[in-house]
Amino acid sequence: MYYFLNLFFEGISIAALLSVVYVLYKLSQRLGEALQMKPYHHLFTIGGALIFVSLVTDLVMLFNLMNFSEYQLSKYLFIENIILSLGVTLCLLPALKYWGWLIKEISH
């Protein structure tokens, strides 16, 4: 039951993260066009794809929970978390590039 709840809420969290990445992608795309910056927003696409793969992996584990041993489940959870971490990192880079000036403004 613990693994089921963990995977269920993790899936909801990843889906919410994907919606935030999409909003940041669209806002960064428009900001980049207005400021005539290089198209760094394409990193959001790659990062979002990795986050989506992590979500699909989570859903596969959720629906096949009874077929996995505890060792297999922990191995797949580890792989899923690595993919998720890579996706979030790839999304963080363009977010800092486009929106880093806000951090400077807040800190002054």
N, C-alpha and C positions, 0 to 999 in steps of 0.2 A: 504493500500500500504506500510505503514511503517513497519508493522509486516512481510510482505512478503520479503521485502529487508533485514530486520534484520535477519530473519531465513535463507534466501538464503546465505548471506555472512557469517553467523555463520557456516553453513554447509560446506562451502568452507574452512573456517579456521580450523574446526575440522578435515576435510580430510587431510589438510596439516600437522596438528599436528600428525595425525596417521602415516604419512610417515616419519616424524622426529623420532617418537617413534620406528618405525621399523628399521631405520638406527642405532639408538642408541642401540637397542636390538642386532643387528648383530655385531656391533663393540664391545660392552661390552662382548658378548659371546666369541668372539675371544681373547679379552684382558684377560678375566678370564681364558680361557684355557691356554694361554701363561704364565700367572703368577701363574697358579694353585690355583686360588681363589675358594671360595665356589660359587655355581651357583646362585648368586643374580639376574642374568638377567631374571629369571623366573617371577620376579615382573613386568617386562615390559609386559609380556604376560597378566597378570591379569589387569594391568593398561590399556593396549591397548584394552582389551575386554570391560572395562568400558567406555573408550572413544568411542569405536565403538557403544555401546548401546546408548550413548549420540547422536552420529551421526544419528542413526536410529530413535531415538525419534524426532530429529530435522526434519528429512525428513518426518516423519508421520505428524508432525504438519504443515509442509510446504504444503503438498498435501491436507490436510484436514482443511486448515485455515478458510474456510467459515463455517465449522460446529462447531467451538468453540466459546463460548462466551469469552468476555475479561477476566472474572474471571477464566475460565477453562484454557485459554491460559497462563495466568500469573502463575497459579498453575503448569502446565506442564513445563513451562520455568524454574521455581524454581527447580523442581525435576531434570530436565535435567542438570542444572548448578551444582547441588550437585553431581550428578553422574560424570560429567566431572571433577569437582574438586577432587573427590576421585581418579579418574583414573590418573590425572596429578600428584597428590601427590604420588601415588604408583610408578609412573615412575621416579619421582624425587629422591626417596630414593636409588635405585640401581645406578642411574646416578652419584649421589654424592659419592657412595661407589667406583665405578670404576674410575671415572674421577675427584675426589676431589683433587688429586695430581696436576692437572693443575691449580687449583685455588691457591694452595700454590706456585707454580712456578711463576705465573703471579704476585702475590703480593710481591715477593722478588725483 
